């Protein structure tokens, strides 16, 4: 298998490769951690624990993934979620399911207006090439890969993410728009883990469309885990 087709191998590097909050991603309960701008971080969340992700400035999209701790071949799946919810818009109380249709997490809090995306793939190197980049550009797919590598894990695939606060209206004719988030500074989402999971959060590096605000400037996110 060539490097170009290895789903675990990033196309470039950034600080995500050294982002581990601990050697195995286990957090200090209640301690707040940062996801640096344009980077990703992985965290271990035990069944019954709650993970809160904070949109610190209100303008930042968070690409969010979860993998089963005991087998990364099981992961949060947006395709299966659509079937489970009969919707593309998850809300408080909804269960988030894996590619095996098992409930991995439940949304227990959302202080934002609830505008998120479950349709768009994570940005990757090719996305920025298509947008005109000629040099390597930080991207969420690589942030996921590196965040997992930072805690000694490798991923079998880059799943479609749950794009927290990403504002992609879908028109009746199926067309979409790329708009700025409608969230506010300090808005947060809280997930209860239903199985032992590894969650990964990427502060999306997109600076060529306004998904991270009309000024197109990616900024940091924060998160913490509580029992």
N, C-alpha and C positions, 0 to 999 in steps of 0.2 A: 504493500500500500504506500503510495507516495505521500509526502507531507501535505501536499495541496488537498488531498482527500481524507486526511486523518482528522476526524471530528474533534479529537482531544488536543490538537496541536494549533496554537495561535499563529496568525500570520505576522505578528509583530509583538512588541512588548511595551508595557507601561508599569506603573506602580502597583497594579493589581496583582502582579506576580509576587509581591512582598506585602500583601494586604492582610495576612492572617491575623485574626484577633487572638489566636492561640494556635499551638501546633496542630490541633485537630479541629479547630473551629468552635470549640466549646466556649460559650461566653461566661462572663461573670454576671450573675443574675442581677438585673436592675441597672447595670452599668450602660451608659449611652456610648455608642460607637459611631464613627463617621464613615460614610462612603465618600471618598474624595471625588471631586469633579472628574468626569471622564473615566472613572475607574469602577471596579467591582470588588465585592467582599462576600465571603461565604460564612454562614453561621450554622452551627448544629442546634436543632430545636427538638427537644424530647416531646413525646406524646403528652398532651395536657398542658404544655407550656404555651405561652403566647408571645408572638413576635410582633412588635409595633414598628412600622416604618414611617418616618417623619419627612414630609416635604418641607424642609427647613425654610426655604424662601418662597415656596408656593408655585414656582415656575418650572420645577425640575421633574422630568419623567424618570420613573424607575422601572427598568426591565427586571421582572421578578420571576424566578424559577424555584422549584423545589424538587429534590430527588430523595427517594427512600434511602435511609442511612445504610441499610444492609444490602442494597442492590441498586446501583445507579441506573440500571436498565429500566427501573420504574421511576417515572417522573410525572410532574404535573403536566397535564395535556389540555390545551385549549380546545382541540377538536372534540375530545371526549366531554369536556366541560359544556360545550354548546349543546350536546345531546342531553346531558344530565339536567341542565337548567332550562332547556327549550328557549335559550336566550344567549345573546352575545354580550350581555351587560350584567356581570355578577354584582350582587348587592349584599348588604348585611344579612346574615343568616344563611347565605348560600354556602353549599359545600363545594369544594374544589377537588376534582377527581384526577386520578392518574391515568396513564395509558392502559392500565389494567382495570379501569373503572372503579378503583378503590378510593374512598374519601381520604385525602391527605391532609387537608386543612379546611377550616371553616372561617369565613369572614365574620368577626364579632364586633368590629367597629369601623366606621368610615366617617370622619368628620368633614370631608369634602362634599361637594355637590354630587359626587358619585359618578363622575365622567371618567371612564377608564377604557382601555382598548384590549380586546382579546383576538384581534384579527391580523394585525401587522407583525411580520417576522422581525426579529432583532436585527439591528443594523450590523453589517459585517464589512470586510474590506471591499468586496465587490460592489456593495451598495455605494460606497464613496467613490469608487472608480466610475460607476455609472453617473454619479453626480458631478464628475469632472476632476476629482482628485488624482494627482499623479504621484504623490508620495503616500506612505502609509498613514492612515488616519485611525486614531483610537476608535474602537467599536465595541458594541455590547456582546457580540458573539465571542470575541477574544477576551473581553473582561470576564465572562463566564468561565471560559477555559482556564484563564490564569488564576482566578479566585479559587477554583477547585484545585488546581495544581498547588497553590499556596498552602493548602491543608492536606496535601498528599493524596488527592483524589484525581481521577481522570473521568471524563464523561464519554459515553458511547455515541452521543448525538447532541446537537444544539436544538432543543425543543423550541417551539414558538412560545414566547414569554407572555406573562400577564403584565401588560404595560400600564402600571399604575399612573394615574393622572394624565395619561396621553389622550388628547382630544382629536379623534378621527371620526367626524360625523359621517354616517352612511346614508346617502340619499335614497329615495324610493326607486331610482333607476339603477342603484348599485354603485354609483360613483362615490368617491371619498374625497375629503379635504384634509390637509395637514395644518392644524390650527394650534394656537397656544393653549396651555392648560387653563382651566377655569377654577383651579384650586387656589387657596390662600396660604400665606406663610404659616407654618405650624400645623397644617392639616396632616392627619395621620390615618393610617389603616392598621388594624390589628387582626392578626390571624392566629387561631388556635390550632396547634398541630394535633392531628388525630392519629398519626403514626410518627415514629422517630424519623426525622427528616433533616436534610441539609438544604437550607434556603440560600439563594444567591441573589444579591441585589446589585444592579449596575446603574450608576448615575449616568444616564445615556449621554454619549459624547456628541450627539447630533447638533451641529452648528451651521447647517446649510439649509435647513427648513425650520420653521418657527415652532416646532413641537416642544422646545424648551424655553418658550417665551418669545415674544416678538423681537427681542434683541439677539436671540440665537446664541446665548451664552450659557453653557452648562455650568451648574454649581453643585455643591455637595448635598448629600442627604444624611440623615441620622437614623439609628435604630437601636432598640434594646429588647431583651428577652426577659420575661417575668414568669414566675410559677403561677 
